[in-house]
Amino acid sequence: MSASFPDDELNKTNYFIQLIYPADKGTVESLKNKYDELKLLFEKSARKQIVVYILFVNGIKGQHDNAPGYYSFDLLEGLDANNYKTIMP
């Protein structure tokens, strides 16, 4: 017996997680530029939501008190460098 799946809301969101260990302000700017280039490859009309998590395991040198944290964003909306979320112990 084969199963048929209609256009299901459960299959419309995809997640991508990236772990970064050494990082500074230049790392964040480089990642922002790379994700901005990547989002141009997707057609908005046929899009699925792609949620990106970038985890800075050791924080970002010289920013946010070097506390570990992350960015979370929809790929097609882009990374907002001001939206860093610190991970509290």
C-alpha positions in Angstrom: 0.0 0.0 0.0 1.4 3.4 -0.9 0.7 6.5 1.1 -0.1 9.8 -0.5 0.8 13.0 1.3 -1.1 16.1 0.3 0.6 19.5 0.4 1.3 19.2 4.1 2.1 22.1 6.3 4.5 19.9 8.3 6.9 19.6 5.4 7.3 23.3 4.7 9.8 24.2 7.2 13.5 23.2 7.0 16.2 23.8 9.5 19.9 24.4 9.0 22.3 24.6 12.0 25.9 25.9 11.8 28.3 25.7 14.7 31.1 28.3 14.8 34.0 28.0 17.3 36.5 30.9 16.8 34.6 34.0 15.8 35.0 37.8 15.7 33.1 40.7 14.1 34.6 39.8 10.7 33.2 36.3 11.0 29.7 37.6 11.5 30.0 40.0 8.5 31.3 37.2 6.3 28.4 34.9 7.3 25.9 37.6 6.6 27.3 38.2 3.1 27.3 34.4 2.4 23.7 33.9 3.5 22.7 37.0 1.5 24.2 35.5 -1.6 22.6 32.1 -0.9 19.1 33.5 -0.5 19.2 34.9 -4.1 19.3 31.3 -5.3 15.8 30.6 -4.0 12.6 31.6 -5.8 10.2 33.3 -3.3 7.1 32.0 -5.1 8.1 28.3 -4.7 9.8 28.7 -1.3 9.8 26.6 1.7 10.8 28.3 5.0 14.4 27.7 5.8 15.2 28.5 9.4 18.9 29.0 10.0 20.6 28.7 13.5 24.2 29.9 13.8 25.6 28.9 17.2 28.7 30.6 18.4 30.1 28.1 20.9 32.7 30.4 22.3 30.9 33.7 21.7 32.1 36.4 19.4 35.5 37.9 20.4 35.1 41.5 21.6 31.2 41.4 21.5 28.4 40.4 23.8 30.9 39.8 26.6 32.3 36.8 24.6 29.2 34.8 25.8 28.1 31.8 23.8 25.0 32.6 21.8 23.2 32.3 18.5 21.4 33.9 15.6 18.1 32.5 14.4 16.6 33.8 11.1 14.6 32.8 8.0 17.1 32.5 5.2 15.0 34.7 2.8 14.8 37.5 5.5 18.5 37.4 6.1 20.7 37.6 9.1 20.3 40.6 11.4 23.7 41.1 13.1 22.0 43.0 15.9 19.8 40.1 16.9 22.3 38.0 18.8 20.8 35.9 21.5 23.1 35.1 24.4 22.9 31.6 26.0 22.7 31.9 29.7 24.0 29.0 31.9 
